[in-house]
């Protein structure tokens, strides 16, 4: 059993992680006027990969990895496609709304794991998926005529891409032993290089080198990538996996709250009801994971 002070520090690290990743949705939204989404995606992931490699060196973790081809493919999914879709969605979509759509990823993951990995879906998981589907319907408000349908679609596509990348990473780690930080650093580097090519080919406007642009870039590289991944590894090492998964609740909640306070993104009654249903479904999955962990333990 972990000592109480260590678990307390891990709990604080989890809170800090949720704050950093949650507030970053506002940062990514507010940088949109100053840089093309593909340019910012390329720069943030390239600098983020550099920050992770520095962390690897400082922590004296292994730098060499196996299966570079598979890790490059993971980078195309987890970093290149996922990051580009998020930043593109934020051009027209709200920070909080995009965060919720992306963090609905577990509800893509469950049926995909059933179809692709033959993982059994238990009764409680079906209830969570159905609840989340109703929440998403309310949250998207398809009956409203608005101009944000494309950004909503991009947010959903980002969540789907994240789910596919998660399944791919799961199969990859089942076949080979990887240091999690090294795997993250290398896949991010491969994805960042792909994004650099995309940015060179499809960039639509020059970067405006404002103080906010540089601040957003530093926040993403140093805090949302370098520090956040070190915190995540510390949390995983010192808290049960089910409890660590609370970040999937805290991050979008903070993104919504920060967007509400700082950007004036007030949810409509339907959106608010949808968020509550999605949050309840995520919390239900969290409780199911805790129960499964206790049964295994």
Secondary structure as the mmCIF struct_conf table of DSSP 4:
data_model
#
loop_
_struct_conf.conf_type_id
_struct_conf.id
_struct_conf.beg_label_comp_id
_struct_conf.beg_label_asym_id
_struct_conf.beg_label_seq_id
_struct_conf.end_label_comp_id
_struct_conf.end_label_asym_id
_struct_conf.end_label_seq_id
HELX_RH_AL_P HELX_RH_AL_P1 UNK A 4 UNK A 30
TURN_TY1_P TURN_TY1_P1 UNK A 31 UNK A 31
HELX_RH_3T_P HELX_RH_3T_P1 UNK A 32 UNK A 34
BEND BEND1 UNK A 35 UNK A 35
HELX_RH_AL_P HELX_RH_AL_P2 UNK A 37 UNK A 58
TURN_TY1_P TURN_TY1_P2 UNK A 59 UNK A 60
BEND BEND2 UNK A 66 UNK A 66
HELX_RH_AL_P HELX_RH_AL_P3 UNK A 68 UNK A 75
HELX_RH_PI_P HELX_RH_PI_P1 UNK A 76 UNK A 81
HELX_RH_AL_P HELX_RH_AL_P4 UNK A 82 UNK A 92
BEND BEND3 UNK A 93 UNK A 93
HELX_RH_AL_P HELX_RH_AL_P5 UNK A 95 UNK A 102
HELX_RH_3T_P HELX_RH_3T_P2 UNK A 103 UNK A 105
HELX_RH_AL_P HELX_RH_AL_P6 UNK A 106 UNK A 117
HELX_LH_PP_P HELX_LH_PP_P1 UNK A 119 UNK A 122
HELX_RH_AL_P HELX_RH_AL_P7 UNK A 123 UNK A 140
TURN_TY1_P TURN_TY1_P3 UNK A 141 UNK A 143
BEND BEND4 UNK A 144 UNK A 144
BEND BEND5 UNK A 147 UNK A 147
HELX_RH_AL_P HELX_RH_AL_P8 UNK A 149 UNK A 175
BEND BEND6 UNK A 176 UNK A 176
HELX_RH_AL_P HELX_RH_AL_P9 UNK A 180 UNK A 202
BEND BEND7 UNK A 205 UNK A 205
HELX_RH_AL_P HELX_RH_AL_P10 UNK A 211 UNK A 218
HELX_RH_PI_P HELX_RH_PI_P2 UNK A 219 UNK A 227
HELX_RH_AL_P HELX_RH_AL_P11 UNK A 228 UNK A 238
BEND BEND8 UNK A 239 UNK A 239
HELX_RH_AL_P HELX_RH_AL_P12 UNK A 241 UNK A 244
TURN_TY1_P TURN_TY1_P4 UNK A 245 UNK A 246
HELX_RH_AL_P HELX_RH_AL_P13 UNK A 247 UNK A 263
HELX_LH_PP_P HELX_LH_PP_P2 UNK A 266 UNK A 268
HELX_RH_AL_P HELX_RH_AL_P14 UNK A 269 UNK A 296
#
